[in-house]
């Protein structure tokens, strides 16, 4: 992925069709995340076809979830999803999942911009409570804290790292006004 600091970044919600049409770009971000050791849904060995399959699954669920993409230089360089809780007693809550920015585009505020778009959409759709889980060793902890998210607790060995090792997870929440 080629990306320069001068490329303007735009954030927007993707439709299911756009997710399918741009599955290769999204798959590239996922492959980059896993290859950099980021704890992720899918573990190594993770092949391009696996990443495309995962992306198409996201497209199939995009009617229920909101998928936001960051674009720079005509390519998707980051994404995040908001998934409604899905429980009858929790219509007021959604989970933030898969906030990821390609390594070539990090350090430009893209994660912050993606989260701002997601939080704005949550407010617009009447979702006043967001939750997120992130690996203790990930950069996400610092980002969520800087964005005003409150820690809710840590669970040892909650998920597996990309190489299969148990990793501790930190949970955060944010009440939106």
C-alpha positions, 0 to 999 in steps of 0.5 A, a space after each residue: 500500500 502506498 500512502 503519503 502524508 499529504 493525502 487527504 483522509 476522508 471518513 465515510 460509512 460503507 454500504 454492503 456493496 462497497 464493502 464487497 467491491 473493495 474487499 481486496 483493500 479491506 483484506 489488505 488492512 486485515 492482513 497488515 494487522 495480523 502480520 504486525 502481531 495485532 490480536 485479531 479475530 483471525 489467527 496466523 496463518 492468515 492468507 489473502 483468501 481468508 481476509 477476503 472471506 472475512 470481509 465478505 462476511 462483514 458485507 453480509 452483516 452490514 445491514 445490521 452493523 455500521 462500517 466506517 472507512 478511512 480513505 486516503 489516496 483513493 484507497 481504504 487505509 482504516 476501518 471500524 465497525 459499530 455492532 448493535 448489542 442485539 439483545 432485547 434488553 440492550 437496545 441502547 448499547 453497541 459494540 465497537 469492533 475492529 478499529 484498524 489502521 494500516 501501518 503505512 497510514 498510522 500516526 495521522 489521526 485516522 483512528 481518532 477520525 474513525 472513532 469520531 464518525 462512529 460516535 457521531 453515528 451512535 448519537 444520531 441513531 440514539 445509541 447512548 452507550 458504546 463498549 469496546 474490548 481491546 488487547 492489553 498490549 495494543 495501541 487501542 488502550 491509549 487511544 480509547 483513554 485519550 478519547 474519554 473512554 472509561 475502563 471497565 475491567 480486564 480479563 486475563 487470557 480473554 482472547 488469542 493473539 495472532 500467533 495463538 497465545 492467550 492475551 489479556 483484554 481491557 474493556 472500555 465504555 463511553 456514555 455519549 451525551 
